[in-house]
Amino acid sequence: HRKALGAAVAIGAACALALGGVFFWQGRGVYATNVGETRVITLADGSTVRLDTGSRLRVRLSGDQRRIELETGQALFEVAHDPAWPFIVFTDDAAITAVGTVFEVRRTAAETRVVLVEGLVDVRAPDAPTKAPRRMAPNQEATVSRGATRLEPVNAKASTSWTEGKLTFQDTPLKEAVAEVNRYLAHPIVLDAPSAANTPVNGVFRSGDRAAFVAATTDLLGLEASLEADGRVHLIGPRR
């Protein structure tokens, strides 16, 4: 069935190139999103990938594995079930193996974070293939950095709300919430309020809706907003 699949991939790729390059010959392709853009990709094996803002990944489908390299950003994977054909997502920090499951992977400069929505995944360092992996259960988050993996409970629905165009904050420090909102903005928010940086923020905002987030933080936290000539918004305060 691998030969038949290879032929199907090649035929599908030829058609897709004519339609704008959604699939690539031999199942290989590079997909990317700009700031503020998200994208849903259907792979040749039937799996789907939701690519978040400012993200980039490379897909390589071969006879022995489905290899995804997340070069930057964040993606949600819904994996087509095939135990004989491993689906592995690689970053510099981690290799995440899944069979018929839904999970999110986010790559930053310092670490890789994995959130499991349903099913099971195994997480390990990519340069330690013989080391026993850490197995995740739904509503767990794995943080992988410098070969070490930490598992913690997480609200997977809230964590993956970006797939519905929402950003959910639950006791999130203001500085982290601002950084998350900025991922979707061409003109970012600058937090010039050191005393409020660690103030917890709770709420649900539409991704890219800078005005709503600024309005909420100024009203609830007593900050002032200043629009600069370059398009950035400075949050200053709190007011005295």
Secondary structure as GFF3:
##gff-version 3
##sequence-region A 1 240
A	DSSP	alpha_helix	2	18	.	.	.	ID=ss1
A	DSSP	three_ten_helix	25	27	.	.	.	ID=ss2
A	DSSP	beta_strand	29	32	.	.	.	ID=ss3
A	DSSP	beta_strand	39	42	.	.	.	ID=ss4
A	DSSP	beta_strand	48	51	.	.	.	ID=ss5
A	DSSP	beta_strand	56	61	.	.	.	ID=ss6
A	DSSP	beta_strand	66	78	.	.	.	ID=ss7
A	DSSP	beta_strand	87	90	.	.	.	ID=ss8
A	DSSP	beta_strand	95	98	.	.	.	ID=ss9
A	DSSP	beta_strand	102	107	.	.	.	ID=ss10
A	DSSP	beta_strand	112	118	.	.	.	ID=ss11
A	DSSP	beta_strand	121	124	.	.	.	ID=ss12
A	DSSP	beta_strand	134	136	.	.	.	ID=ss13
A	DSSP	beta_strand	140	145	.	.	.	ID=ss14
A	DSSP	beta_strand	148	153	.	.	.	ID=ss15
A	DSSP	alpha_helix	156	159	.	.	.	ID=ss16
A	DSSP	three_ten_helix	161	164	.	.	.	ID=ss17
A	DSSP	beta_strand	166	173	.	.	.	ID=ss18
A	DSSP	alpha_helix	174	182	.	.	.	ID=ss19
A	DSSP	beta_strand	189	192	.	.	.	ID=ss20
A	DSSP	three_ten_helix	194	196	.	.	.	ID=ss21
A	DSSP	beta_strand	200	206	.	.	.	ID=ss22
A	DSSP	alpha_helix	210	221	.	.	.	ID=ss23
A	DSSP	beta_strand	224	227	.	.	.	ID=ss24
A	DSSP	beta_strand	233	236	.	.	.	ID=ss25
###
